[in-house]
Each structure stands twice: as C-alpha cells, then as structure tokens.
Amino acid sequence: MLDVVDLFKEQNTRDELGIGAIRDALADQLFPGTGTVQTRARYFLFIPWVYQRMERRQVSAARIANEVRNFEIQLVEALARSHPNQGDGVIGTLARKALKRLPSNIYWLGLGTWKIRLVHGSQDQFHRSLDRFYRLMTPRSRSEEMDAPVTILPNWHTGLPEAPASFPERANFTLRRTEADYLRERIMANVPASLLAFLVDKGRDDAAADYPWFHPQFAQFPSAIRRQLEHARNFSEAIHGAALLYNFMLAEKSERRDLAKHYQSELAVWAENLLARENEFAGWDRKEFWSIVTSDPTVRISIHTRTFVDNWFTLALAPAVASRIRSNDKARQLVHGRERSLKGKLARLDNRDALRNWNGAAGAGRLDYRWRQAKTIIGDILVGQKGSDA
C-alpha cells in the first residue's frame, strides 16, 4: 500500500470512463518513452548501470531479480539521503524495503523506446535469457552451442556513459553534461518527430506551462506537433465535462451536498471554457482527430469507446448544451451507461458499497498527456546540458 501511495498520488486523473487508450495514444506520440509514474531523467541511466554491474558479475537468471531488487533498494536509500524533500522524485521514498514496483520496471518500456535497452521483451524475459547470454559470451561455450558463427549483441547501448565511481552510494538526480547529451542523442535518434525531441533539442529550461499547448514556444513547434496538440487540447477540454458530470452524479447519489456544489461549480467553469473556444470546436475536424489517435497501427480503440466519445462530443459541443449538462438526461444516461458497461455490478452509480469507496474525486482531473512528468525529465536534460562532468 505504501508503494501505491508513493506512485499513484494523483487519484483525480484515474481513467474512470475508459478513455485511457485515447489518452495514452496521444501521450505516446507527444512524449514517447515516458510514463505516468516516472519522475526524473537520471533513472534512464541508473537502471542500465544496475544491470551492467549484474552482468559483469554474471549474476544468474535464478538470482537476478532478487539481486536487482536489493540493489534498487540501496539506490532508494542513497537518493533519499541526497534528496530529503519528498517532492524531489525519489521512487519508493515512503515504502523503502516494502517497495513493490521498482524503478527498473517503471522505466523498462521507456528504455526500449529510446534504444538504451537493446534486448527485446519484458523484464522477466530478459532475466530468463541471461544464463544463455553469459554462455554465448564465452568463446568455447559459444562454439559448442552454435553450429555457425553468431554475432552476440549487447543488452545495452554501447554509448552509455559510465556510472560514476560513487554510484550508488552518493547517487543523485543531477545529470553530468555527457549524460544529458547522451539522453538527448537517444531521444533525437529514436523519436525525432515527437514534442519530446523538439524540447530536449530547442526547448528552454525556464519555460513554464500547465499544459503543453500553453508552452511559450508553441509557435515554434513543427506544424505536425502543433496539430497533435490542438487535437489533444480539444479532447482534453471536451471530455473533461464527462468526468465532472460523473463525479457530480456520484456526489448526488451519496448525498454529499458540499461535493455536489463543488462539481456544479466546476461544470459551470468547464462550460464557460468551451464557450470561449466555440469557434475552435466548431471547426474541429474529428475525423482527423481519430486518424491521428490511431496513426500507430498497434493502437486499438474499441468501438464502444469511440461511440461513447463521439456521443459525448455531439452532446457537449452542441450550442447551449454544456451550460445545462448536469441536468441533461441524455448526457446523464450516457455517463451512467458507460460506467455500467465498464464496471458491471461494481458501478458506483448502482452499487452502494462501491459508492462508499468513492474518495470525492474519481478521474476528475483534466488530461495533460504526461506533461507533468515529461517536463521534469526534459528540464533535467536541459539543465544537465549546461552543467559540467564533475
């Protein structure tokens, strides 16, 4: 439970209405390799350094998971000493030895996306492959096992900077210049068309924005990225009303007048925001939106999800509907039906026991597509490039 508290603090951004596949598809285009529970850029180096140390010792497949865990717990302790402020991004600072989801697991996919990790497959698959890898690294064993010459590829990118001599005892999140340059190079080489790549290359480390579409350099972004962001913003702002209406209905159902009043106010602000951008929404090419969302052939958006979103847009973006959405029967039925289809008998709007577990903010936050995490990682790299190798 400490692990959950440590890694999933933003309960108001949970995917209660099943639109996570759309959110993640856009986030993966804008900030590939990032994740919602990632914190700092230097973890992209910490994890390979841990595994390189294990490989040099030829830690067996049977022991590797436990050895890596022990090493990562040492890393938690070292980082907690270097960064005593809990807001500094130390994963596991509360759980310590009880930590369940380790940084290596959190960063595993990102390491592959940026081609820092060259071996394919899951972390468990990698662990199981190590004994054979060690054998093939030995010339005699390789000749006995293989009928023909074979090239043994490294598990980690050969340009990876060396770990400092003080690692992990005095680990911290400050990137040396060579480390920052290396991470920038990996991003530029492997996800060059992304907003992430633009910002590590041309971004300003002092740029502040709550959402990526408010970034002060927005006008300088490539046109394709600006278009992605325009669609991402429209989706974030339009679908936010569904989340607010859902929580308003939960507040009504649980007879929480304070929360009902709060969400009534939030819905009014949401409707005002939609009205302020009425022209943009009127000209929104939703066909192009879906084309961008599904541009990666691996992305799968179910017909039920797409129907729910399209029906919500038809309601919410109609003139004068948003301002009265909380009393709109079609909108309420749409949200209620969506929850029932996702959760069945555990739907809070139908199940009193499930309703009691509502914490007052179920997925009520606006989508930012991992911007909060990405801008910290980008900032680490930009600052590191101005630093030294000391």
C-alpha positions as CSV (number, residue, x, y, z in Angstrom):
1,M,0.0,0.0,0.0
2,L,2.9,2.4,0.7
3,D,4.1,1.7,-2.9
4,V,0.6,2.6,-4.2
5,V,0.6,5.8,-2.2
6,D,4.1,6.7,-3.3
7,L,3.5,6.1,-7.0
8,F,-0.2,6.9,-7.6
9,K,-0.8,10.2,-5.7
10,E,-2.9,11.8,-8.5
11,Q,-6.2,9.9,-7.9
12,N,-8.2,12.6,-9.7
13,T,-6.6,11.6,-13.0
14,R,-7.7,7.9,-13.0
15,D,-9.4,6.5,-16.0
16,E,-12.9,6.1,-14.7
17,L,-14.8,6.4,-18.0
18,G,-12.5,4.1,-20.1
19,I,-10.8,6.7,-22.4
20,G,-7.3,5.8,-21.3
21,A,-6.4,4.2,-24.7
22,I,-7.1,7.5,-26.4
23,R,-5.1,9.5,-23.8
24,D,-2.2,7.1,-24.0
25,A,-2.1,7.1,-27.8
26,L,-1.7,10.9,-27.8
27,A,0.8,10.8,-24.9
28,D,2.9,8.2,-26.7
29,Q,3.1,10.4,-29.8
30,L,4.0,13.6,-27.8
31,F,6.3,12.1,-25.2
32,P,7.3,8.6,-26.2
33,G,9.1,6.6,-23.6
34,T,7.6,8.5,-20.7
35,G,5.2,7.1,-18.1
36,T,2.8,8.4,-15.6
37,V,4.9,7.2,-12.6
38,Q,8.3,8.2,-13.9
39,T,9.9,11.0,-12.1
40,R,13.5,12.0,-13.1
41,A,15.6,11.7,-16.2
42,R,18.6,10.1,-14.5
43,Y,16.7,6.9,-13.8
44,F,17.2,6.2,-17.5
45,L,20.8,5.8,-16.6
46,F,20.5,4.3,-13.1
47,I,18.7,1.2,-14.4
48,P,21.3,0.2,-17.1
49,W,24.1,0.9,-14.7
50,V,22.5,-1.5,-12.2
51,Y,22.2,-4.3,-14.8
52,Q,25.6,-3.7,-16.3
53,R,27.0,-4.3,-12.8
54,M,25.0,-7.5,-12.5
55,E,26.2,-8.7,-15.9
56,R,29.8,-8.1,-15.1
57,R,29.3,-10.3,-12.1
58,Q,27.4,-12.8,-14.2
59,V,24.5,-13.0,-11.8
60,S,22.4,-16.0,-12.7
61,A,18.9,-15.9,-14.0
62,A,17.7,-17.6,-10.8
63,R,19.2,-14.8,-8.7
64,I,19.0,-11.7,-10.9
65,A,15.5,-10.5,-9.8
66,N,16.4,-10.6,-6.1
67,E,19.9,-9.1,-6.7
68,V,18.4,-6.2,-8.7
69,R,15.8,-5.6,-6.1
70,N,18.3,-5.4,-3.3
71,F,20.5,-3.0,-5.4
72,E,17.5,-0.8,-6.2
73,I,16.5,-0.6,-2.5
74,Q,20.1,0.6,-1.8
75,L,19.6,3.2,-4.6
76,V,16.3,4.4,-2.9
77,E,18.2,4.9,0.4
78,A,21.0,6.8,-1.3
79,L,18.7,9.0,-3.3
80,A,16.6,9.7,-0.2
81,R,19.8,10.9,1.5
82,S,20.6,13.1,-1.4
83,H,17.1,14.4,-1.8
84,P,15.3,14.6,1.5
85,N,12.4,16.5,0.1
86,Q,9.7,14.0,-0.8
87,G,8.8,16.1,-3.8
88,D,12.1,15.6,-5.5
89,G,11.1,12.4,-7.3
90,V,12.7,9.6,-5.4
91,I,10.6,6.5,-6.2
92,G,10.0,4.4,-3.1
93,T,10.9,7.1,-0.6
94,L,7.9,6.1,1.6
95,A,7.9,2.4,1.0
96,R,11.7,1.7,1.1
97,K,12.2,-2.0,1.6
98,A,8.4,-2.6,1.2
99,L,8.5,-1.2,-2.4
100,K,6.7,-3.5,-4.8
101,R,7.1,-1.8,-8.2
102,L,10.7,-1.0,-8.7
103,P,12.2,1.8,-10.9
104,S,13.6,-0.7,-13.3
105,N,10.0,-1.9,-14.0
106,I,8.7,1.6,-14.3
107,Y,11.4,2.7,-16.8
108,W,11.7,-0.6,-18.7
109,L,9.5,0.3,-21.7
110,G,11.0,3.8,-22.0
111,L,14.5,2.4,-22.0
112,G,13.5,0.3,-25.0
113,T,11.7,3.2,-26.8
114,W,14.9,5.3,-26.5
115,K,17.0,2.3,-27.5
116,I,19.1,2.5,-24.4
117,R,17.9,-1.1,-23.8
118,L,18.7,-3.2,-26.9
119,V,17.4,-6.5,-25.7
120,H,13.7,-7.2,-26.6
121,G,11.0,-8.4,-24.4
122,S,9.8,-7.9,-20.9
123,Q,12.0,-7.6,-17.8
124,D,11.2,-11.2,-16.8
125,Q,12.1,-12.5,-20.3
126,F,15.4,-10.6,-20.1
127,H,16.1,-12.2,-16.7
128,R,15.4,-15.7,-18.1
129,S,17.7,-15.1,-21.0
130,L,20.8,-14.1,-19.0
131,D,22.3,-17.6,-18.4
132,R,22.4,-18.3,-22.2
133,F,23.8,-14.8,-22.8
134,Y,26.7,-15.5,-20.4
135,R,27.4,-18.8,-22.1
136,L,27.4,-17.2,-25.6
137,M,29.8,-14.5,-24.3
138,T,32.3,-17.3,-23.6
139,P,34.1,-18.3,-26.9
140,R,34.3,-22.0,-26.0
141,S,30.7,-22.3,-24.9
142,R,29.6,-20.4,-28.0
143,S,31.5,-22.8,-30.4
144,E,30.0,-25.8,-28.6
145,E,26.4,-24.4,-28.7
146,M,26.3,-22.8,-32.1
147,D,26.9,-24.6,-35.4
148,A,27.8,-21.4,-37.2
149,P,29.4,-18.1,-36.2
150,V,27.0,-15.8,-34.4
151,T,27.1,-12.1,-33.5
152,I,26.3,-11.5,-29.8
153,L,24.5,-8.2,-29.5
154,P,24.9,-6.3,-26.2
155,N,21.9,-5.8,-24.0
156,W,22.6,-2.1,-23.5
157,H,23.6,0.7,-25.9
158,T,27.3,0.8,-26.3
159,G,27.5,4.6,-26.0
160,L,26.0,4.5,-22.5
161,P,28.1,6.8,-20.2
162,E,30.0,5.0,-17.4
163,A,28.5,5.1,-14.0
164,P,30.3,7.5,-11.5
165,A,32.7,5.7,-9.1
166,S,30.4,6.8,-6.3
167,F,27.4,5.0,-7.7
168,P,25.1,4.1,-6.0
169,E,26.3,5.3,-2.6
170,R,26.1,9.0,-3.5
171,A,23.6,8.9,-6.2
172,N,21.6,12.0,-7.1
173,F,19.4,13.3,-9.9
174,T,21.9,15.9,-11.3
175,L,22.9,14.9,-14.8
176,R,26.5,15.3,-15.8
177,R,26.9,17.1,-19.2
178,T,27.9,13.9,-21.0
179,E,24.9,12.1,-19.5
180,A,22.4,14.8,-20.6
181,D,23.9,14.9,-24.1
182,Y,23.6,11.1,-24.3
183,L,19.9,11.2,-23.3
184,R,19.3,14.0,-25.8
185,E,21.0,12.0,-28.5
186,R,19.0,8.8,-27.8
187,I,15.7,10.8,-28.0
188,M,16.7,12.6,-31.1
189,A,17.8,9.4,-32.8
190,N,14.8,7.3,-31.9
191,V,11.8,9.6,-31.5
192,P,12.8,12.6,-33.6
193,A,9.3,13.6,-34.7
194,S,8.0,14.0,-31.1
195,L,7.4,17.1,-29.0
196,L,9.8,15.4,-26.5
197,A,12.6,15.6,-29.1
198,F,11.9,19.2,-30.0
199,L,12.0,20.3,-26.4
200,V,15.3,18.5,-25.5
201,D,16.8,20.0,-28.6
202,K,15.4,23.5,-28.7
203,G,13.5,23.9,-25.5
204,R,14.1,26.4,-22.8
205,D,14.8,25.2,-19.3
206,D,12.9,28.1,-17.8
207,A,9.7,27.6,-19.8
208,A,6.6,27.1,-17.6
209,A,3.2,25.9,-18.6
210,D,0.4,23.9,-17.0
211,Y,-0.3,22.2,-20.3
212,P,1.9,21.6,-23.4
213,W,-0.4,23.6,-25.6
214,F,0.3,26.6,-23.4
215,H,4.1,26.3,-23.9
216,P,5.7,29.7,-24.7
217,Q,7.4,28.1,-27.7
218,F,4.2,26.7,-29.2
219,A,4.5,28.8,-32.3
220,Q,8.0,27.4,-32.9
221,F,6.8,23.8,-32.8
222,P,6.7,21.9,-36.1
223,S,3.3,22.1,-37.7
224,A,2.6,18.4,-37.2
225,I,3.2,18.7,-33.5
226,R,1.0,21.8,-33.2
227,R,-1.8,19.9,-34.9
228,Q,-1.4,17.0,-32.5
229,L,-1.6,19.4,-29.6
230,E,-4.6,21.2,-31.0
231,H,-6.4,17.8,-31.1
232,A,-5.1,16.8,-27.7
233,R,-6.3,20.0,-26.2
234,N,-9.8,19.7,-27.7
235,F,-10.1,16.2,-26.5
236,S,-8.9,17.1,-23.0
237,E,-11.2,20.0,-22.6
238,A,-14.3,18.4,-24.1
239,I,-14.1,15.1,-22.4
240,H,-13.3,16.7,-19.0
241,G,-17.0,17.6,-18.7
242,A,-17.9,13.9,-18.8
243,A,-15.6,13.2,-15.8
244,L,-17.0,16.2,-13.9
245,L,-20.6,15.1,-14.6
246,Y,-19.8,11.6,-13.4
247,N,-18.4,13.0,-10.1
248,F,-21.4,15.3,-9.8
249,M,-23.7,12.4,-10.2
250,L,-21.7,10.4,-7.5
251,A,-22.0,13.4,-5.2
252,E,-25.8,13.5,-5.7
253,K,-26.1,9.7,-5.2
254,S,-24.1,9.8,-2.0
255,E,-25.9,12.9,-0.8
256,R,-22.7,14.9,-0.4
257,R,-24.0,18.4,-0.9
258,D,-20.6,20.0,-0.5
259,L,-19.2,18.0,-3.3
260,A,-22.3,18.4,-5.4
261,K,-21.9,22.1,-5.1
262,H,-18.2,21.9,-5.9
263,Y,-18.8,19.9,-9.1
264,Q,-21.7,22.1,-10.1
265,S,-19.2,25.0,-10.0
266,E,-16.6,23.0,-11.9
267,L,-19.1,22.2,-14.6
268,A,-20.0,25.9,-14.9
269,V,-16.3,26.8,-15.4
270,W,-16.0,23.9,-17.9
271,A,-19.0,25.2,-19.9
272,E,-17.5,28.7,-19.9
273,N,-14.2,27.4,-21.3
274,L,-16.0,25.6,-24.1
275,L,-18.0,28.7,-24.9
276,A,-14.8,30.8,-25.0
277,R,-13.4,28.4,-27.7
278,E,-16.6,27.8,-29.5
279,N,-15.1,28.7,-32.9
280,E,-12.3,26.2,-32.5
281,F,-14.6,23.4,-31.5
282,A,-17.0,24.3,-34.4
283,G,-14.1,23.8,-36.8
284,W,-12.7,20.8,-35.1
285,D,-12.0,18.0,-37.7
286,R,-13.0,15.0,-35.6
287,K,-12.2,12.6,-38.5
288,E,-8.7,13.9,-38.5
289,F,-8.6,13.5,-34.7
290,W,-9.4,9.8,-34.9
291,S,-6.9,9.4,-37.7
292,I,-4.2,10.9,-35.5
293,V,-5.2,8.8,-32.5
294,T,-5.0,5.6,-34.4
295,S,-2.0,6.5,-36.6
296,D,0.1,3.9,-34.8
297,P,-1.2,0.5,-36.1
298,T,-0.7,-1.0,-32.6
299,V,-3.3,1.3,-31.1
300,R,-6.7,-0.3,-30.6
301,I,-9.7,1.9,-29.7
302,S,-12.8,-0.2,-29.1
303,I,-16.0,0.6,-31.0
304,H,-17.7,1.1,-27.6
305,T,-15.1,3.7,-26.5
306,R,-15.3,5.5,-29.8
307,T,-19.1,5.6,-29.7
308,F,-19.2,6.9,-26.2
309,V,-16.7,9.7,-27.0
310,D,-18.5,10.6,-30.2
311,N,-21.8,10.7,-28.5
312,W,-20.4,12.9,-25.7
313,F,-18.9,15.3,-28.2
314,T,-22.3,15.5,-30.0
315,L,-24.0,16.5,-26.8
316,A,-21.4,18.6,-25.1
317,L,-20.4,20.6,-28.1
318,A,-23.9,21.5,-29.2
319,P,-24.8,25.2,-28.7
320,A,-26.1,26.0,-25.2
321,V,-26.0,22.3,-24.0
322,A,-22.8,22.5,-22.0
323,S,-24.1,25.1,-19.6
324,R,-27.0,22.8,-18.7
325,I,-25.2,19.5,-18.9
326,R,-25.7,18.4,-15.3
327,S,-29.5,18.3,-15.9
328,N,-29.4,16.9,-19.4
329,D,-31.0,13.5,-19.3
330,K,-29.1,12.2,-22.4
331,A,-25.8,13.2,-21.0
332,R,-26.5,11.6,-17.6
333,Q,-27.7,8.4,-19.2
334,L,-24.6,8.3,-21.4
335,V,-22.3,8.6,-18.5
336,H,-24.3,6.2,-16.3
337,G,-24.4,3.6,-19.2
338,R,-20.7,4.0,-19.8
339,E,-19.9,3.2,-16.1
340,R,-22.2,0.3,-16.1
341,S,-20.7,-1.2,-19.2
342,L,-17.2,-0.9,-17.8
343,K,-17.8,-2.0,-14.2
344,G,-20.9,-4.1,-14.3
345,K,-22.3,-4.8,-10.8
346,L,-19.4,-2.7,-9.3
347,A,-20.6,0.6,-10.9
348,R,-20.8,3.2,-8.2
349,L,-23.9,4.8,-9.5
350,D,-25.7,1.4,-9.0
351,N,-23.8,-0.2,-6.1
352,R,-24.0,1.5,-2.6
353,D,-21.0,-0.4,-1.3
354,A,-18.8,0.7,-4.3
355,L,-20.1,4.2,-3.8
356,R,-18.8,4.3,-0.3
357,N,-15.3,3.8,-1.6
358,W,-15.5,7.0,-3.7
359,N,-12.9,9.4,-2.4
360,G,-14.6,12.5,-3.8
361,A,-12.5,12.8,-7.0
362,A,-12.7,9.8,-9.3
363,G,-10.9,10.7,-12.5
364,A,-11.9,14.4,-12.2
365,G,-8.6,15.9,-13.5
366,R,-8.0,17.3,-16.9
367,L,-5.8,15.2,-19.3
368,D,-2.3,16.6,-19.7
369,Y,-0.8,13.6,-21.6
370,R,2.0,13.0,-19.0
371,W,3.1,16.6,-19.4
372,R,3.9,17.0,-15.7
373,Q,6.3,14.0,-15.8
374,A,7.7,14.9,-19.2
375,K,8.5,18.5,-18.4
376,T,10.5,17.4,-15.3
377,I,12.5,14.9,-17.4
378,I,13.0,17.5,-20.2
379,G,14.1,20.1,-17.6
380,D,16.6,17.6,-16.1
381,I,18.2,17.1,-19.5
382,L,18.2,20.8,-20.5
383,V,19.8,21.8,-17.2
384,G,22.3,18.9,-17.4
385,Q,23.5,20.1,-20.8
386,K,24.5,23.4,-19.3
387,G,26.4,21.7,-16.4
388,S,29.7,20.0,-16.2
389,D,31.1,16.5,-16.0
390,A,32.4,16.9,-12.5
